[in-house]
Amino acid sequence: MQYAPYLLDAGVPPEGRPQPPPSGQKSEARAYMEGRAEALGLRFSEGRTMRSSSMVSLQAAEFAADHGDCAEAFHRRVFDAYFDELEDIGDVDTVVRLGEESGLPGDELRQALHDEVYRERVEEGVEGARMAGVRSVPTFIFDEQYAVVGAQEYETFQAVMKELGREPRAEGERA
């Protein structure tokens, strides 16, 4: 799997933005999404007071992609930190700690973030996703022609693979 950068909210400034508390009643769509996520071991905590800019974590993700087998662990760690632990994924110290917890070299990651080594790559990736019509995450693109938007049942992905003339993997089988 290859990850592509996508800003969670392009309007959030680098320092983040205060987020008002939820209205109290969940929409039917949110309740459904949270139930599906929970069944897969993912949790979305409530109580966030700041919305993070995802630019720093996206640059760190590009660093992770260039540094061995840590990319998948890093993505999962950032997801958990943001959605479950309500951490600020726009804060360099936080992102470096998450990177180290994922097996990345912290000093090198910090320097790359300080120097914005991956910023242009992230900006190009975000623009490429926008030009391709990506409007939300997750969006899965197959052979640059088929897109599956949102959290879907595994059978949906198997159907796309069949449409592409490829043998779909059994559920749970890894590449």
Residue frames as a rotation matrix with the C-alpha (Angstrom) as fourth column:
MET 1
0.588 0.809 0.000 0.00
0.809 -0.588 0.000 0.00
0.000 0.000 -1.000 0.00
GLN 2
-0.619 -0.721 0.313 1.20
0.715 -0.681 -0.155 3.48
0.325 0.128 0.937 -0.80
TYR 3
0.184 0.647 -0.740 -0.08
0.832 -0.504 -0.233 6.43
-0.524 -0.573 -0.630 1.20
ALA 4
-0.288 -0.207 0.935 -0.67
0.705 -0.706 0.061 9.80
0.648 0.677 0.349 -0.41
PRO 5
-0.881 -0.099 -0.463 -0.80
0.424 -0.598 -0.680 13.05
-0.209 -0.796 0.568 1.53
TYR 6
-0.140 0.873 0.467 -4.15
0.501 -0.345 0.794 14.71
0.854 0.345 -0.389 2.16
LEU 7
-0.893 -0.169 0.417 -4.79
-0.209 -0.664 -0.718 17.58
0.398 -0.728 0.558 4.55
LEU 8
-0.623 0.691 -0.366 -7.46
0.778 0.503 -0.375 16.70
-0.075 -0.519 -0.852 7.12
ASP 9
0.629 0.749 -0.207 -8.66
0.708 -0.662 -0.247 20.31
-0.322 0.009 -0.947 6.99
ALA 10
-0.064 -0.720 0.691 -6.85
0.917 -0.316 -0.244 22.65
0.394 0.618 0.680 4.60
GLY 11
0.401 0.318 0.859 -8.20
0.126 -0.948 0.292 25.69
0.907 -0.009 -0.421 6.45
VAL 12
0.918 -0.098 -0.383 -6.44
0.390 0.057 0.919 24.94
-0.068 -0.994 0.090 9.73
PRO 13
0.666 -0.724 0.182 -3.41
-0.598 -0.663 -0.450 27.21
0.446 0.191 -0.874 10.34
PRO 14
-0.074 -0.804 -0.590 -0.07
-0.123 0.594 -0.795 25.67
0.990 0.014 -0.142 11.38
GLU 15
-0.834 -0.275 0.479 -0.74
-0.465 -0.117 -0.877 26.39
0.297 -0.954 -0.030 15.08
GLY 16
-0.739 0.639 -0.214 -4.10
0.667 0.738 -0.101 24.63
0.093 -0.218 -0.972 14.94
ARG 17
-0.586 0.646 0.489 -7.58
-0.372 -0.751 0.546 26.00
0.720 0.138 0.680 15.53
PRO 18
-0.776 0.390 0.495 -9.91
-0.458 0.191 -0.868 25.80
-0.433 -0.901 0.031 18.53
GLN 19
-0.727 0.580 -0.368 -12.66
0.024 0.557 0.830 23.28
0.686 0.594 -0.419 17.98
PRO 20
-0.261 0.695 0.670 -16.05
-0.926 -0.377 0.030 23.81
0.273 -0.612 0.742 19.60
PRO 21
-0.761 0.036 0.648 -17.39
-0.325 0.843 -0.428 20.93
-0.562 -0.536 -0.630 21.67
PRO 22
-0.881 0.473 0.024 -19.83
0.294 0.506 0.811 18.57
0.372 0.721 -0.585 19.94
SER 23
-0.463 0.788 0.405 -23.50
-0.595 -0.616 0.516 19.55
0.656 -0.002 0.754 20.02
GLY 24
-0.428 0.260 0.865 -24.29
-0.800 0.337 -0.497 16.54
-0.421 -0.905 0.064 22.20
GLN 25
0.495 0.647 0.580 -26.22
-0.226 0.740 -0.634 14.38
-0.839 0.183 0.512 19.77
LYS 26
-0.626 -0.766 0.144 -24.35
-0.127 0.282 0.951 12.32
-0.769 0.577 -0.274 17.18
SER 27
-0.029 0.561 -0.828 -25.58
-0.989 -0.136 -0.057 12.20
-0.144 0.817 0.558 13.65
GLU 28
0.808 0.388 0.444 -26.73
-0.319 0.921 -0.225 8.83
-0.496 0.040 0.867 12.39
ALA 29
0.802 -0.555 -0.219 -23.81
-0.098 0.239 -0.966 8.80
0.589 0.797 0.137 9.92
ARG 30
-0.069 -0.869 0.490 -21.24
-0.801 -0.244 -0.546 9.49
0.594 -0.430 -0.680 12.67
ALA 31
0.194 0.206 0.959 -22.70
-0.840 0.540 0.054 6.85
-0.507 -0.816 0.277 14.97
TYR 32
0.980 0.184 0.071 -22.61
-0.112 0.816 -0.567 4.31
-0.162 0.548 0.821 12.12
MET 33
0.506 -0.858 -0.082 -19.00
-0.274 -0.069 -0.959 5.19
0.818 0.508 -0.270 11.22
GLU 34
-0.148 -0.569 0.809 -17.88
-0.960 -0.114 -0.257 4.98
0.239 -0.814 -0.529 14.84
GLY 35
0.544 0.422 0.725 -19.59
-0.603 0.798 -0.012 1.59
-0.583 -0.430 0.689 15.26
ARG 36
0.966 -0.227 -0.123 -17.85
0.041 0.605 -0.795 0.19
0.255 0.763 0.594 12.17
ALA 37
0.193 -0.951 0.242 -14.51
-0.528 -0.309 -0.791 1.58
0.827 0.025 -0.562 13.31
GLU 38
0.056 -0.118 0.991 -14.92
-0.986 0.151 0.074 0.13
-0.158 -0.982 -0.107 16.81
ALA 39
0.890 0.323 0.323 -15.60
-0.269 0.942 -0.201 -3.31
-0.369 0.092 0.925 15.31
LEU 40
0.731 -0.682 -0.024 -12.17
0.250 0.301 -0.920 -3.03
0.635 0.667 0.391 13.65
GLY 41
0.297 -0.624 -0.723 -10.41
0.954 0.160 0.254 -1.93
-0.043 -0.765 0.642 16.82
LEU 42
-0.637 -0.450 0.626 -10.39
0.511 -0.854 -0.094 1.80
0.578 0.260 0.774 15.98
ARG 43
0.079 0.655 -0.751 -11.69
0.976 -0.206 -0.077 4.38
-0.205 -0.727 -0.656 18.39
PHE 44
-0.302 -0.071 0.951 -12.70
0.404 -0.913 0.061 8.00
0.863 0.403 0.304 17.95
SER 45
-0.432 0.080 -0.899 -12.55
0.893 -0.099 -0.438 9.79
-0.124 -0.992 -0.028 21.28
GLU 46
0.475 0.619 0.626 -14.64
0.594 -0.750 0.291 12.83
0.649 0.234 -0.724 22.05
GLY 47
0.745 -0.116 -0.657 -13.48
0.540 -0.474 0.696 15.97
-0.392 -0.873 -0.290 23.76
ARG 48
-0.222 -0.841 0.494 -11.05
0.971 -0.236 0.035 17.45
0.087 0.487 0.869 21.23
THR 49
0.511 0.357 -0.782 -10.61
0.515 -0.856 -0.054 21.17
-0.688 -0.375 -0.621 21.90
MET 50
0.025 -0.556 -0.831 -8.08
-0.607 -0.669 0.429 21.92
-0.794 0.494 -0.355 19.13
ARG 51
0.930 0.172 0.326 -8.05
0.170 0.586 -0.792 20.84
-0.327 0.792 0.515 15.52
SER 52
0.076 -0.997 -0.022 -4.50
0.163 -0.010 0.987 20.14
-0.984 -0.078 0.161 14.32
SER 53
0.471 -0.170 -0.866 -2.90
-0.870 -0.250 -0.424 21.10
-0.144 0.953 -0.266 11.07
SER 54
0.836 -0.125 0.535 -1.82
0.076 0.991 0.113 17.82
-0.544 -0.053 0.837 9.51
MET 55
0.821 -0.533 -0.206 1.07
-0.410 -0.299 -0.861 19.34
0.398 0.791 -0.464 7.51
VAL 56
-0.024 -0.884 0.467 3.79
-0.999 0.033 0.012 18.33
-0.026 -0.467 -0.884 10.02
SER 57
0.050 0.077 0.996 2.54
-0.370 0.928 -0.053 14.77
-0.928 -0.366 0.075 10.32
LEU 58
0.952 0.283 0.119 2.24
0.016 0.343 -0.939 14.47
-0.306 0.896 0.322 6.53
GLN 59
0.478 -0.861 -0.172 5.85
-0.756 -0.304 -0.579 15.56
0.446 0.407 -0.797 6.14
ALA 60
-0.233 -0.534 0.812 6.83
-0.868 0.491 0.074 13.00
-0.438 -0.688 -0.578 8.77
ALA 61
0.554 0.507 0.660 4.87
-0.140 0.838 -0.527 10.34
-0.821 0.200 0.535 6.86
GLU 62
0.917 -0.305 -0.258 6.93
-0.276 -0.016 -0.961 11.09
0.289 0.952 -0.099 3.75
PHE 63
-0.033 -0.937 0.348 10.07
-0.980 -0.037 -0.193 10.78
0.194 -0.348 -0.917 5.89
ALA 64
0.016 0.115 0.993 8.78
-0.568 0.818 -0.086 7.42
-0.823 -0.563 0.078 7.15
ALA 65
0.920 0.379 0.094 8.15
-0.124 0.512 -0.850 6.25
-0.371 0.771 0.518 3.57
ASP 66
0.621 -0.757 -0.203 11.81
-0.466 -0.149 -0.872 6.95
0.630 0.637 -0.445 2.80
HIS 67
-0.293 -0.772 0.565 13.14
-0.906 0.036 -0.421 5.24
0.305 -0.635 -0.710 5.93
GLY 68
-0.958 -0.288 -0.014 12.55
-0.274 0.926 -0.261 1.53
0.088 -0.246 -0.965 5.87
ASP 69
-0.574 0.722 -0.387 9.60
0.410 0.662 0.628 -0.46
0.709 0.202 -0.675 7.04
CYS 70
-0.824 0.177 -0.538 8.22
0.489 -0.259 -0.833 2.05
-0.287 -0.950 0.127 9.53
ALA 71
-0.888 0.448 0.103 5.64
-0.310 -0.749 0.586 3.79
0.339 0.489 0.804 7.32
GLU 72
-0.120 0.902 -0.414 2.70
0.144 0.429 0.892 1.52
0.982 0.047 -0.182 8.17
ALA 73
-0.112 0.018 -0.994 3.47
0.969 0.224 -0.105 1.64
0.221 -0.974 -0.042 11.91
PHE 74
-0.928 -0.266 -0.261 3.85
0.319 -0.929 -0.189 5.41
-0.192 -0.259 0.947 11.76
HIS 75
-0.651 0.746 0.142 0.52
-0.293 -0.420 0.859 5.92
0.700 0.517 0.492 9.99
ARG 76
0.114 0.707 -0.697 -1.25
0.498 0.567 0.656 3.73
0.860 -0.422 -0.287 12.52
ARG 77
-0.376 -0.342 -0.861 0.43
0.926 -0.155 -0.343 5.47
-0.016 -0.927 0.376 15.44
VAL 78
-1.000 0.022 0.020 -0.52
-0.020 -0.995 0.095 8.94
0.022 0.095 0.995 14.16
PHE 79
-0.323 0.942 -0.092 -4.11
-0.104 0.062 0.993 7.80
0.941 0.330 0.078 13.53
ASP 80
0.140 0.357 -0.924 -4.41
0.814 0.490 0.312 6.46
0.564 -0.795 -0.222 17.07
ALA 81
-0.670 -0.485 -0.562 -2.73
0.726 -0.587 -0.358 9.55
-0.156 -0.648 0.745 18.56
TYR 82
-0.948 0.283 0.146 -5.05
-0.211 -0.902 0.377 11.96
0.239 0.327 0.915 16.77
PHE 83
-0.240 0.960 -0.145 -8.40
-0.409 0.036 0.912 10.21
0.880 0.278 0.384 16.83
ASP 84
0.372 0.379 -0.847 -8.17
0.498 0.689 0.527 8.16
0.783 -0.618 0.068 20.03
GLU 85
-0.072 -0.531 -0.844 -5.67
0.997 -0.056 -0.049 9.99
-0.021 -0.846 0.533 22.24
LEU 86
0.835 0.540 0.106 -6.61
0.549 -0.831 -0.092 13.49
0.039 0.135 -0.990 20.98
GLU 87
0.046 -0.914 -0.403 -2.97
0.634 -0.285 0.719 14.50
-0.772 -0.288 0.566 20.51
ASP 88
0.674 0.092 -0.733 -1.80
-0.327 -0.853 -0.408 17.44
-0.662 0.514 -0.545 18.40
ILE 89
0.393 -0.506 0.768 -0.34
0.730 0.680 0.075 15.97
-0.560 0.531 0.636 15.19
GLY 90
0.783 -0.167 0.600 0.71
0.324 -0.713 -0.621 19.46
0.532 0.681 -0.504 14.12
ASP 91
0.802 -0.510 0.312 3.22
-0.564 -0.473 0.676 19.73
-0.197 -0.718 -0.667 16.97
VAL 92
0.291 -0.777 -0.558 6.78
-0.637 0.277 -0.719 18.79
0.714 0.565 -0.414 15.99
ASP 93
-0.577 -0.544 0.609 7.68
-0.815 0.339 -0.470 17.35
0.050 -0.767 -0.639 19.42
THR 94
0.179 0.740 0.648 4.57
-0.617 0.598 -0.512 15.16
-0.766 -0.309 0.564 19.39
VAL 95
0.875 0.180 -0.450 5.19
-0.482 0.417 -0.770 13.94
0.049 0.891 0.451 15.83
VAL 96
-0.086 -0.968 -0.237 8.85
-0.758 0.218 -0.615 13.17
0.647 0.127 -0.752 16.56
ARG 97
-0.501 -0.037 0.865 7.82
-0.759 0.500 -0.418 11.15
-0.417 -0.865 -0.279 19.63
LEU 98
0.576 0.773 0.266 5.24
-0.484 0.584 -0.652 9.25
-0.659 0.247 0.710 17.56
GLY 99
0.627 -0.438 -0.644 7.91
-0.625 0.210 -0.752 8.63
0.465 0.874 -0.142 14.93
GLU 100
-0.477 -0.841 0.254 10.33
-0.819 0.321 -0.476 7.25
0.319 -0.435 -0.842 17.52
GLU 101
-0.177 0.509 0.842 7.58
-0.638 0.593 -0.492 5.01
-0.750 -0.624 0.220 18.90
SER 102
0.847 0.524 -0.090 7.19
-0.367 0.455 -0.811 3.71
-0.384 0.720 0.578 15.34
GLY 103
0.534 -0.720 0.444 10.88
0.633 0.688 0.355 2.96
-0.561 0.092 0.823 14.91
LEU 104
0.715 -0.272 0.644 12.00
0.435 -0.549 -0.714 6.15
0.548 0.790 -0.275 13.14
PRO 105
-0.299 -0.876 -0.379 15.24
0.932 -0.182 -0.314 7.97
0.206 -0.447 0.870 14.05
GLY 106
0.527 0.680 -0.510 13.97
0.810 -0.583 0.060 10.93
-0.256 -0.445 -0.858 16.06
ASP 107
-0.037 -0.609 -0.793 16.91
0.211 -0.780 0.589 13.30
-0.977 -0.145 0.157 15.54
GLU 108
-0.904 -0.285 0.319 16.83
0.341 -0.027 0.940 12.81
-0.259 0.958 0.121 11.76
LEU 109
-0.109 0.949 0.296 13.06
0.957 0.020 0.289 13.22
0.268 0.315 -0.910 11.67
ARG 110
0.466 0.257 -0.847 13.23
0.624 -0.774 0.109 16.42
-0.627 -0.579 -0.520 13.74
GLN 111
-0.480 -0.728 -0.488 15.87
0.093 -0.596 0.798 17.86
-0.872 0.338 0.354 11.42
ALA 112
-0.804 0.237 0.545 13.86
0.588 0.186 0.787 16.95
0.085 0.954 -0.289 8.30
LEU 113
0.276 0.957 -0.095 10.78
0.957 -0.264 0.120 18.64
0.089 -0.124 -0.988 9.80
HIS 114
0.238 -0.279 -0.930 12.78
0.398 -0.845 0.356 21.70
-0.886 -0.455 -0.090 10.82
ASP 115
-0.716 -0.633 -0.295 14.25
-0.052 -0.373 0.926 22.00
-0.696 0.679 0.234 7.31
GLU 116
0.269 0.941 -0.207 10.88
-0.473 -0.058 -0.879 21.18
-0.839 0.334 0.429 5.69
VAL 117
-0.739 -0.674 0.007 12.62
-0.382 0.427 0.819 18.64
-0.555 0.603 -0.573 3.47
TYR 118
-0.792 0.458 0.404 9.32
0.579 0.774 0.257 16.98
-0.195 0.437 -0.878 2.54
ARG 119
-0.297 0.731 -0.614 7.02
0.041 -0.633 -0.773 20.02
-0.954 -0.255 0.158 2.37
GLU 120
-0.421 0.109 -0.900 7.12
-0.848 -0.400 0.348 20.38
-0.322 0.910 0.261 -1.42
ARG 121
-0.933 0.077 -0.351 6.44
-0.082 0.905 0.418 16.66
0.349 0.419 -0.838 -1.89
VAL 122
-0.615 0.753 -0.235 3.46
0.603 0.257 -0.755 16.91
-0.508 -0.606 -0.612 0.47
GLU 123
-0.229 0.531 -0.815 2.10
-0.341 -0.829 -0.444 19.99
-0.912 0.176 0.371 -1.29
GLU 124
-0.642 -0.051 -0.765 2.45
-0.764 0.133 0.631 18.29
0.070 0.990 -0.124 -4.70
GLY 125
-0.934 0.282 -0.219 0.73
0.289 0.957 -0.001 15.17
0.210 -0.065 -0.976 -3.36
VAL 126
-0.441 0.800 -0.408 -2.13
0.371 -0.251 -0.894 17.15
-0.817 -0.545 -0.186 -1.86
GLU 127
-0.240 0.317 -0.918 -2.61
-0.728 -0.684 -0.046 19.02
-0.642 0.657 0.395 -5.14
GLY 128
-0.842 -0.109 -0.528 -2.45
-0.463 0.649 0.604 15.76
0.277 0.753 -0.597 -7.09
ALA 129
-0.793 0.599 -0.112 -5.15
0.571 0.665 -0.481 14.25
-0.213 -0.445 -0.870 -4.87
ARG 130
-0.231 0.715 -0.660 -7.31
-0.048 -0.686 -0.726 17.33
-0.972 -0.136 0.192 -5.33
MET 131
-0.416 0.004 -0.909 -6.87
-0.871 -0.288 0.398 17.18
-0.260 0.958 0.123 -9.12
ALA 132
-0.936 0.045 -0.350 -7.78
-0.081 0.938 0.338 13.47
0.343 0.345 -0.874 -9.04
GLY 133
-0.114 0.986 0.118 -11.04
-0.338 -0.150 0.929 14.37
0.934 0.066 0.350 -7.31
VAL 134
-0.350 -0.039 -0.936 -10.22
0.756 0.578 -0.307 13.17
0.553 -0.815 -0.173 -3.80
ARG 135
-0.071 0.438 0.896 -12.46
-0.269 -0.873 0.405 15.06
0.960 -0.213 0.180 -1.38
SER 136
0.606 0.262 0.751 -12.28
-0.787 0.055 0.615 12.93
0.120 -0.963 0.240 1.77
VAL 137
-0.555 -0.772 -0.310 -10.30
-0.632 0.634 -0.446 10.26
0.541 -0.052 -0.840 3.53
PRO 138
-0.386 -0.854 0.350 -9.96
-0.047 0.397 0.916 7.46
-0.921 0.337 -0.194 3.24
THR 139
0.714 0.436 -0.547 -10.01
-0.614 0.016 -0.789 7.26
-0.336 0.900 0.279 -0.54
PHE 140
-0.039 -0.681 0.731 -8.40
0.034 0.730 0.682 4.22
-0.999 0.052 -0.005 -2.12
ILE 141
0.480 0.127 -0.868 -7.26
-0.803 -0.334 -0.493 4.54
-0.352 0.934 -0.058 -5.73
PHE 142
0.206 -0.328 0.922 -6.61
0.195 0.937 0.290 1.46
-0.959 0.120 0.257 -7.87
ASP 143
-0.219 -0.415 0.883 -4.63
0.903 0.256 0.345 1.65
-0.369 0.873 0.319 -11.12
GLU 144
-0.861 -0.177 -0.477 -5.22
0.117 -0.981 0.152 5.41
-0.495 0.075 0.865 -11.22
GLN 145
-0.808 0.587 -0.055 -8.74
-0.208 -0.196 0.958 4.78
0.552 0.785 0.281 -12.51
TYR 146
0.162 0.875 -0.457 -10.96
0.375 0.374 0.848 3.33
0.913 -0.309 -0.268 -9.78
ALA 147
-0.717 -0.329 0.615 -11.63
-0.400 -0.527 -0.749 5.06
0.571 -0.783 0.246 -6.49
VAL 148
0.067 0.687 -0.723 -13.27
0.670 0.507 0.543 3.60
0.740 -0.521 -0.426 -3.42
VAL 149
-0.413 -0.137 0.900 -14.30
-0.324 -0.902 -0.286 6.36
0.851 -0.409 0.328 -1.02
GLY 150
0.235 0.503 0.832 -14.81
-0.922 -0.156 0.355 5.86
0.308 -0.850 0.427 2.68
ALA 151
-0.673 -0.367 0.642 -14.57
-0.623 0.750 -0.223 2.90
-0.400 -0.550 -0.733 4.98
GLN 152
0.146 0.688 -0.711 -15.99
-0.935 0.331 0.129 -0.01
0.324 0.646 0.691 3.00
GLU 153
0.704 0.135 0.698 -16.57
-0.387 0.896 0.217 -3.68
-0.596 -0.423 0.683 3.51
TYR 154
-0.305 -0.924 0.231 -13.76
-0.318 0.327 0.890 -5.92
-0.898 0.198 -0.393 2.30
GLU 155
0.025 0.413 0.910 -16.01
0.702 0.641 -0.311 -7.33
-0.712 0.647 -0.274 -0.41
THR 156
0.901 0.271 -0.338 -16.01
0.011 -0.793 -0.609 -3.90
-0.433 0.545 -0.718 -2.09
PHE 157
0.156 -0.933 -0.324 -12.24
-0.809 -0.309 0.500 -4.07
-0.567 0.184 -0.803 -2.50
GLN 158
-0.438 -0.253 0.863 -12.42
0.123 0.934 0.336 -7.64
-0.891 0.254 -0.377 -3.76
ALA 159
0.535 0.725 0.434 -14.94
0.587 0.050 -0.808 -6.54
-0.607 0.687 -0.399 -6.40
VAL 160
0.754 -0.342 -0.560 -12.62
-0.529 -0.822 -0.210 -3.77
-0.389 0.454 -0.801 -7.60
MET 161
-0.309 -0.925 0.222 -9.74
-0.596 0.370 0.713 -6.23
-0.741 0.088 -0.666 -7.90
LYS 162
-0.164 0.337 0.927 -11.93
0.540 0.817 -0.202 -8.58
-0.826 0.467 -0.316 -9.96
GLU 163
0.849 0.510 -0.141 -12.96
0.212 -0.572 -0.792 -5.65
-0.485 0.642 -0.593 -12.17
LEU 164
0.431 -0.789 -0.438 -9.27
-0.821 -0.544 0.171 -4.97
-0.373 0.286 -0.882 -12.77
GLY 165
0.720 -0.101 -0.686 -8.72
-0.391 0.758 -0.522 -8.60
0.573 0.645 0.506 -13.72
ARG 166
-0.442 -0.881 0.169 -6.66
-0.606 0.154 -0.781 -9.36
0.662 -0.447 -0.602 -10.64
GLU 167
-0.011 0.361 -0.933 -7.08
0.474 0.823 0.313 -12.15
0.880 -0.439 -0.180 -8.15
PRO 168
0.350 0.165 0.922 -8.33
-0.604 -0.712 0.357 -10.55
0.716 -0.682 -0.150 -4.93
ARG 169
-0.768 -0.627 -0.128 -6.68
-0.242 0.469 -0.849 -11.61
0.593 -0.621 -0.512 -1.70
ALA 170
0.032 0.719 -0.694 -8.63
0.677 0.495 0.544 -13.42
0.735 -0.488 -0.471 0.94
GLU 171
0.698 0.274 0.661 -9.72
-0.236 -0.784 0.574 -11.22
0.676 -0.556 -0.483 3.83
GLY 172
0.887 -0.391 0.245 -6.85
-0.248 0.043 0.968 -10.78
-0.389 -0.919 -0.059 6.28
GLU 173
0.525 -0.730 0.438 -4.18
0.830 0.553 -0.073 -11.89
-0.189 0.402 0.896 3.77
ARG 174
0.580 -0.418 -0.699 -1.26
-0.145 -0.898 0.416 -9.46
-0.802 -0.140 -0.581 3.59
ALA 175
0.910 -0.301 -0.285 0.94
-0.324 -0.088 -0.942 -8.59
0.258 0.950 -0.178 0.64
